[in-house]
């Protein structure tokens, strides 16, 4: 594969997985694997909110434990 055919979407990793699984499927068939920016933000919101909640709970627990 030359540099004009490279994609930045992880298909090279898929090739390795497909080769290891010995599946008769070409990972380069079909459309590119892309996620719309708005869809990505929507999908990431719960993780961001949970991360913030976890950080706040850790701050509270540290404050209660060490009196800070």
Beta strands, then each sheet from edge to edge (+ up, - down):
end
